[in-house]
Amino acid sequence: MATAGANIIRIVAVLAVPWGLGPRAAAQEECRACHPREAAAHSQSHHARAIRPIVDTEFFRNLPGVPIGEARGGFLFSYSRQGQALQVTAQRGNERATSMIEWAFGAGDQGVTPLARKGEQWIEHRISYYTRSGRFDLTLGHQPGASASAEAALGQPQEPAVAKMCFDCHGGQAAKGVACGSCHAGAQAHARGSGKATHPGKLSRAAQVELCATCHRLTPPNGNWNDPLNIRFQPLRMSQSACYRKGEITCGTCHAPHESARRADAAFYRDRCLSCHASQKAKGDCLSCHMPKSSPAPHLSFTDHWIRRAPAR
């Protein structure tokens, strides 16, 4: 994906859980009874859609009805609905392999990546759907070109511990998205009258950021601080900022925890900046200079959370 080119994916036509991964979350309805405002806001957020049944996703709704192909000479992918799942077949000549797709990661704000399953093996599917460009293309991190075999074309097998980590961060199969207990430890017991749930807003500044970083990362996953793809990890980038190192901000300074980021609202974020930098009297869009967007891979764009002075022009 990182080196994807124009010929990596082509639409072949002229186009116009049996694994017991319980969620860390209390059932939303249990919390909603006492916290209706927070539950209502969260239900409309990207977090709530972080994992979904494949048939509820943009990937499924935008399938073209004809095979999707790798680079020239590669495998063709055909999809057929089987109840609430998709059967995917990778085929090139007489060589073919199949697996079932039941779940997909991604709220659909940037993209959707299916998770296939073959027996007890979870497989990150080779093809993702990128919402903003409206295209099917290689999943981030998959090598371009033709796959060596039909089995390899289905995607990258995931070790059980890695698959569990993915499910845990995206919310777990039963939760179908990040839910209350993902951030409020003890929420389920609290909802049933036995104990208190953690209130992240009452944690120390460092603990709040570490909580978000459980999934959004505070250290580079590959150990390379200079990897351009690290822009995806907001706590990691923010930790380099003077605003953070001087002990002034947390993730919650700018983001309402039960809502999606307000990406199109420059005035909102300018006001958040001015809550600390009132003497600047800024009138424009602070983020475009101090937190510019970057596209480290095709179809994807991220706001850089390393807050710093704009480069000289």
N, C-alpha and C positions, 0 to 999 in steps of 0.2 A: 504493500500500500504506500509506504513512504516514497517509493520510487516509481509509483504507478504512472503509466503513460497512456496515450490515447488509444492504443490497441490492446490494452490488457483485458478489457471486458467488452464484449460486443453482444448486442441483442441479435439473435439469429432470425431476423426478419426486417422488413422495411417498416420503421415505426413512425407513426405520428409521435405426578412424580413418584415413581417407585423408589427413588432414593430418598431416604428419610432425612431431608434437610429442613428441619422446622425453623420458622422465622424467629428472630429475636424480638418479636413484636407482639404487643397485646392486640387483640382484635379491635379494629377501628371502632366498631359499634359500641364496645364496652367503654371506650374512652369518650366517645361522642356524647354519651348521656350526661356527663358533667362538664365537658369542654366542647360544646357545639361549635363555637366560633373557630377555634383552632382546628378542629376536625374538618370543618367545611372548607377552610382555606387550604389545608394540606391536601384534601382530596382532589383539588384542581392543580396541584403542583407537579413539576417534573419528577420530584422524588417519588410521588405516589405511582408513577408510571415507569419506574426504573426497570421492572421486569413485568412482562405481560405474556399471556398465551399468544402464540404466534398468529393465530387467526384474528387477534384484536389489534394487529400492528399495521403500520404503513408498508412494511415488507410484503405482507400478504395482500393488502388491498391494491398494491401497485404492480403485482406480478403481471407480465405482459401476455401471458397465455401461450407463449412460444419459448423455446429453450433460451437460456442465458449461457453464453460461452466464455471460456477463458481466452487467452491470446491465441492467435492463429495456430491451428494444429493441436489445440488443447481440448479439454473435455467440455461437453455440453451438460447443463444442469436443467432437469425437468422437475416440476413440482406438481403434486396432485394432493388434493385435500382428502384426508382420512379422518372423518369426524372432527375433533377439535385439534388435529395435528396435520402436519404436512409431511408427505413422503417425498424425499429428494433423491433423485437418481442422477449420478454422474456417469456419462457414457461417452466413449470414443471408439467407434467401430464395434467390435464384439466385446470390448472390455467395459464392464459396468459395475457399479457398487451403489447400494442404497442405504439410507438411514432415515430415522424419523425426527422431525423437528416439532417440539411441543412448546418451547419457551423461547423468548427473545429478550435480549438486554437492550436498553435504551428507551428513553421517553419519546423519541421521535423528534426532538428539537433539532438535533444534528443528524442522527441516524439510528438505525436498528440493526443489531447483529443477532442472528439466530443461533441457538445452541442445539445442535443435533445430538441424538443419542443412538448408540448401537449397542444393544445389550446393556451392560452396566457402564459402558464407556461414554463419557460426555465429550463432544467434539465441537470446538468453536468453528462455525461454518465459514467456508472460504469466501462467501459472498455476503455483503451487507447492502442495505439500502440507505442512501444518503439523502435526507429529506430536503435540505436546502438546495441541492443541485438537482434533485429529482432523478437520481441515477442509481443503478446497481453497479457496484464495483468491488474490488478486493477489500476484504476486512483488514483494518489497520494491523500491520505487523506480518501479514502474509506475503510470501515472496511472489513477485510477478512472473509471468510466463506460464508455460504449460506444466501441469502437475506430472509427476513421474508415474503415477498409477491412479486408478479410479478411487481407491481407498484414500490416497493422499489428497485427491481433489475434493473430497467431502469436507476437509478442514483439518485443524490442528487438534489432536487428542489432548485432553487436559487431565493432569494428575488429579486424583480425588481431593487432595488438600487445596489445590489451586481452584478447582471447580467449586468447592465449598466456600472458599473465600469470595469468589465471584457472586455466588448465591447470597451469601451473608450480607455483602455490601448492597446488593441490588434489592434485598428485602426478603428473600426466601420464597420458595415455591408457593406455599400456602398464603403468604401475605400479599403476593402479586404487587410488590412495590415496597419501598421504604415506609415503615409504619412507626407507630408511637414508640414502641419499645426499642427501636434502633438507636434512638437518642435519649430516651427516658428509661434508664435501667430500672427494672422493678415495676414497670407500668402495668403489666398484667395482674400481678399480685395486688397492686394498689387499686386497680379497677374493681377487684373482687373483695376489697375491704381489709386486706392484710398487709399493711406496710406502706411506705412512702416510695414514690418514684423520684428518680434523680431529676432535678431542675437544672438543665445545662447553664441557664443564665446566672445561676448562683455559684457556679464553679469559678475557680481562678481563671485569669486570662489565658494562661498557658494551657490549662486543662480544657478550656472551651475549644481552643484551636486544635489540640490533640484529639478531641472527640471528633471534630469534623475530618481531621486528617486520618482517622481510622480507615476511611474509604477514599478521601480525596488526596491523601499522601502528604507527608512532611519530609520524606527523603526520596531521592530518585530511585525507582524500582530496579534500575539496572546499574546503580552506583555511579552513573555518569551525570554530573551536574550540568554539563554543557550540551546535553542532548536537546535539540530543539523541541522534541515532543514533550519535554517537561513542562511546557507552558500549560499543559492540561491540568497540572496539579497545583491548585490554587494555594493551599497552605504552604507548600514548598516554596513557591515564588514569593508569597507574602512574607515569609520568614526572612527574606533578604532585604526587605524594605526598612528604611529608617523609621517610618511610621509605626512599624511593628517592633523593631528593636529598641525603640525608645519607650516602649510600654504603653502605647496610646490606643491601639486598635485590636479588635478580634474580628472574626468572620461576621459576627452579629452586629458589628458597627454599621455595616452597609447592607446586610442581607437579613430580611425578616425570615426567621427560621421555618415558618410554616408555609412560605410562599416561594414561587420560582423567582430567580433573579430578574430584575426589571431592566432587561438589556436595552430596550429602546427608550428608556427614560433618562436622558442625559441630565436634565434639570434635577432629578432626584439625587443622583450621585454627586453632582456639583454641590448640592446642599449638604450632603454628608461630608464632603471634603471641607467645606467652609465651616462646619461645626467645630473644626480644629484650626483651620487656616483662615480665620475671619479677616485677618489683615490683608489677605490677598485680593479680596473684592473681585473675584473672578466672575465673568459674565458668560463665558463660553462653556465648552464641553471639556472639563478637566481630563476625562479619561482618554480622549483621543491623543493627547500628548504624554500624559504621565502613566497611562495604563493602555497602551495601544494594542489593537488586535493583531493577531498573527495567524498565518495559515501554515502549520508545519507539515501538512499532508493534504493531498487533494480532497476537496469537498468539505474540509473542516476548518473552522475559525474559532479562535479562543481569545479572550481578554487576558492580557498579561497582568497578573496580580503582583508582580515586582514593581511597586510604586517608586518611581524615581524621577529625577529631573529629565525634562525632554532633551534629546540630543541636540547639539548645536546645529544650526542650519546655515 
